[in-house]
Amino acid sequence: MIPVSVVIITKNEAEVIGDCITAAKMITDDILIIDNYSIDETYSIAVAGGCRVYQRNWDGYGTNKNKGIALAKYDWILSIDADEIADLELALSLHSLKLDDPAMVYDVRFKSYFGKKLIRYGSWGRDHHIRLFNRTRVKWSQSNVHETLVLPDHTKMQRLDGFIHHYSVKNTRECNAKALYYARLSAEKYLSIGKKANTVNLYLSPIFSFIKNYIFFGGFLDGKEGLAIARITYKNKWLKYHYLLRLENNAKKKQYLKPKLAVEY
């Protein structure tokens, strides 16, 4: 085994967590799970699989991942989700690393699936993320959604061989539900950082997003699944800015209705 801790956050992941753990065992002897009080068999499956499992309250994706990082055995962290499975080529690539430079981060390519179908084109077909890093220099941003790694200056990056296989959604209904959920969280995030809804991101950006995924990135080559992904990408983009506009209007109403406390003399 190599000095890498695999950190996973979970919430009711009993259907997928077993395969994720099995793949992680090819990499390390330290698999750590931060579980948000799952009510299915996630906890028992993880414990039976030899993982260290800590049940914690939900404080957002980035924050809960950082909770796991803090409890890891090793400084090198491989961050994966419960529906992601490292393949043998990636495991062998990880075992070949010296891991002697904390300033280095490692980028991993993804193979994403819609149901059982591998998506080869569109934005899903180009997916890759930095997932291996040293916790002495790198942490996750404390965002409720679309968390990113905060990379200090002079960070170096290397692309690894192999893939993480991401079993993202089972069907169109689940994909739509995720688009709705993430759109709401994104709108709340945008409001908190002062981002505004305008004509471009309300109307033009969703259309361009569809065209880019379906035409420019070749999503049409993935058949009906490629069309479904492009349409849901459009829907997510449209929804999050319309939710943001609604939040902005609600905030303005509250400000307008706020009682005036100034005293006139």
Secondary structure by P-SEA (a helix, b strand, c coil): cccbbbbbbbccccccaaaaaaaaaacccbbbbbccccccaaaaaaaaaccbbbbbccccaaaaaaaaaaaccccccccccccccccaaaaaaaaacccccccbbbbbbbbccccccccccccccccccccccccccccccccccccccccccbbbbbbbcbbbbbcccccaaaaaaaaaaaaaaaaaaaaaaccccccccccaaaaaaaaaaccccccccccaaaaaaaaaaaaaaaaaaaaaaaaaaaaaaaaaacccccccc
